[in-house]
Amino acid sequence: MENIAPIIQVEEALPLVKSKSVLLIDATNGLNAKSNYIKEHIKGALHIDLNSQLSHIEEDVAKGGRHPLPKIEDFSKTLSEMGISPQSHVIVYDNNKGANSASRFWWMMKSMGHDKIQVLNGGIQEAKKINFPMASGFEKTEPVKVYPVEDWKLPIATMEEVEKATENKEYLIIDVREPARYLGQYEPIDLIAGHIPGALNIPLTTNLDADGFFLPPVKLREKYIKALGNTDQEHTIVHCGSGVTACHTLLAISYAGLPIPKLYVGSWSEWSRNDKPIKTNER
């Protein structure tokens, strides 16, 4: 196992990409993501889809939220089909500073026990600025043996645990959504606006500097040590709308050299659909 940083700078990644010594994943998702990938992506990068490969979406969103994790065996097959083995050095990127599924893919890989997985700081936009080789169309894949799995290794919180945590001062719940959603001023995706009682709002955007890069590890460490206080890893729960962008904060905390807290995968999309207590307009 190698101790490599969870985030890699574009200048560090470029020679690895040119030498083809890493496997690239384009995790950009959202409207027209697939067609945009076909139009342009970093040469050699394989596209991964949030809805069909990084999630197992249920018809009833109240059961697990909008982006529940897939079965670990299914994710293992996805990795094998993409040519990823336990020995692979993988670099993942997206088009939104790591928040558009790159950090979710990173978290899932880390939770598989994969060490050599890094997120490209600045994403495809910064890669283009320093002339990464670009390509269009689809990339060929070379499947490998099925990736060996046991269970998700990183800590996960259930809705029931989160509910108990709202009444336990030894727990800290972090909501990474934008302040307006946290305050219940509007809700563009889910059915009800507001936040989980007692949750502390630390927007994922505060993990970044003015240019959209992750803050240096020392600054992130200072920021999260202050926020976490004496709360330990097992009593810290991070969530967002559907368990995707929360991984951006888990990535930042890991980059800071701190233990990775629990991910509440169901997040607000599950909580708000299960008649749980809801708070609004708190600062």
Order of alpha helices (4+ residues) and beta strands (2+ residues): beta-alpha-beta-alpha-beta-beta-alpha-beta-alpha-beta-alpha-beta-alpha-beta-alpha-beta-alpha-beta-alpha-beta-alpha
